[in-house]
Amino acid sequence: MGFLDKLFGKSTNEEEKTMSKLNIGIILGSTRQGRVSPQVGEWVKGIAEKRGDANYEIVDIADFNLPFVFTTAGDEPGIKAWSEKLASLDGFVFITQEYNHSITGALKNALDSARDEWNNKAAGIVSYGSTGGARAAEHLRGILGELLVADVRTHPTLSLFTDFENGTDFKPADLHLDNVNGMLDQVIAWSGALKTLR
């Protein structure tokens, strides 16, 4: 505590801790009507915030109204806002669902709508689908590699048959908690390490 802080009885320790924490975006990978990704994203965020090791926020690609890449002049407000949001983040957790053995078109378009803003950051993947979204996650890993995003190994997979009621109400099994925390451990460690490269 500095002289003025002592004099006025103020401490900036808590503010400094918050400012020095990594910023992790939980990216919702679907924009369709009736999507369940917001439920999954809020569940991950709830687990993450109990840890107190980073600043976590939901980033919904639907909020940015991104046009299809290269179909416009590229000067839409959503593109600029998307770029600024990504630049403010140190790492990511992707909530991805499996459509036809891959990620959604909306998520691919969002990934393609930026370049340098992704570089030298880390990401975790939480996927869901009839086979836990495993095939979508594998496709996503290849795309992230091209964008210089280091994806971590631990990968929570959620089943439409056992973790959702009627395919719409998210009721995750307790066994997923350890996997989510393990994934976040790796995202935080790698995000901190990669920050030194930027």
Residue pairs with C-beta under 8 A, 6 or more apart in sequence:
1 11
1 12
1 13
4 10
5 11
5 12
18 55
21 53
21 54
21 55
22 53
22 54
22 55
22 90
22 91
22 188
22 191
22 192
22 195
23 54
23 55
23 57
23 88
23 89
23 90
23 91
24 48
24 54
24 55
24 56
24 57
24 89
24 90
24 91
24 92
24 93
24 187
24 188
24 191
25 57
25 58
25 59
25 85
25 86
25 89
25 91
25 92
25 93
26 41
26 44
26 45
26 48
26 56
26 57
26 58
26 59
26 92
26 93
26 95
27 59
27 61
27 92
27 93
27 94
27 95
27 107
27 110
28 35
28 37
28 38
28 41
28 58
28 59
28 60
28 61
28 62
28 95
29 37
29 61
29 94
29 95
29 96
29 97
29 103
29 104
29 106
29 107
29 110
30 36
30 37
30 95
30 97
30 104
30 106
30 107
31 61
31 62
31 104
31 106
32 104
32 106
34 168
35 97
36 97
36 128
36 164
36 167
36 168
36 170
37 95
37 97
38 58
38 60
39 169
39 170
40 95
40 126
40 128
40 158
40 170
41 58
41 60
41 95
42 58
43 170
43 172
44 93
44 95
44 126
44 180
45 56
45 57
45 58
47 177
47 180
47 181
47 184
48 54
48 56
48 93
48 180
48 184
49 56
51 181
51 184
53 184
53 188
54 90
54 91
54 188
54 191
59 85
59 89
61 82
61 106
61 107
61 110
62 106
64 78
64 79
64 81
64 82
64 85
64 110
65 76
65 78
66 76
66 78
66 79
66 82
66 109
66 110
66 113
67 76
67 78
67 79
68 109
69 109
69 112
69 113
79 113
82 110
82 113
82 114
83 113
83 114
83 117
86 114
86 117
86 118
87 117
89 121
90 121
90 191
90 192
90 194
90 195
91 121
91 122
91 123
91 124
91 187
91 188
91 190
91 191
91 194
92 121
92 122
92 123
92 124
92 149
92 187
93 123
93 124
93 125
93 126
93 183
93 184
93 187
94 107
94 123
94 124
94 125
94 126
94 140
95 126
95 127
96 103
96 104
96 107
96 125
96 126
96 127
96 128
96 133
96 136
96 137
96 140
97 103
97 104
97 127
97 128
97 129
97 133
97 136
98 127
98 128
98 129
98 130
98 131
98 133
98 134
98 135
98 136
99 105
99 136
101 135
101 136
101 139
102 135
102 136
102 139
103 136
103 139
103 140
103 143
107 140
108 143
111 118
111 143
111 144
111 147
115 147
118 144
118 147
118 148
118 149
119 147
119 148
119 149
119 198
120 148
120 194
120 195
120 197
120 198
121 148
121 149
121 150
121 191
121 194
121 198
122 149
122 150
122 151
122 152
122 186
122 187
122 190
122 191
122 193
122 194
123 144
123 149
123 150
123 151
123 152
123 187
124 151
124 152
124 154
124 155
124 183
124 184
124 186
124 187
125 137
125 140
125 141
125 151
125 155
125 183
126 155
126 156
126 158
126 180
126 183
127 133
127 134
127 136
127 137
127 140
127 155
127 156
127 157
127 158
128 157
128 158
128 159
128 160
128 163
128 164
129 135
129 136
129 159
129 160
130 159
130 160
130 161
131 159
132 157
132 158
132 159
133 157
133 158
134 157
137 155
137 157
140 151
141 151
144 150
144 151
145 151
150 190
150 194
152 183
152 186
152 187
152 190
153 186
154 179
154 182
154 183
154 185
154 186
155 179
155 183
156 176
156 179
156 180
156 183
158 164
158 172
158 176
160 167
162 173
163 170
163 171
163 172
163 173
163 176
164 170
164 171
165 171
